[in-house]
């Protein structure tokens, strides 16, 4: 595999004001031999329910197809001790269940979190718990971007700079470990769109 394609999922700015910024910082210009495509978690996903024999909602089918068509997954969400924000809990539940045709099992997945403060992170997030239950290949531990408002700086040319070299090094190491897991599993996603 020459290039590892990663799908970077983030929530809208009302849920996480830093998620898209972090993925933009990582995607442009991006680590060598890794392409990061950005995708906002749809805000209009219906509440998760056991679909039984009925087809999955179209938005869920589209999100599952995007995840199935990638070598690895980057999930960026706010660092929090409480429950997952609604867009994330809904999206992760739909991606993992029903487990038939779920794109998550064995998919190399990295969790990155943004924190507005400098508080120490909790040991395990609800997102990591859901991903583990869905049997994805969780590449961890997660990388926390502390003081995200200071660490992620939008530039006039549209790029985003990570101002803390130590944080950037941890992020790049995490991405390269995730890419190595994708190469090792040799996941062959569907044709590129």
Secondary structure, DSSP 8 states (H G I E B T S, - for coil): --SEEEEEEE--TTT-TTHHHHHHHHHSS-STTEEEEEEE--TT-------TTS---HHHHHHHHHHHTSSEEEEEEE--SS---HHHHHHHHHHHSS-TT-S-TT-EEEEEEE-SS-----SS-HHHHHHHHTT-EEEEEEEEE-SHHHHEEE-TTS-EEE--HHHHHHHHHHHHHHHHHHHHHT---S---
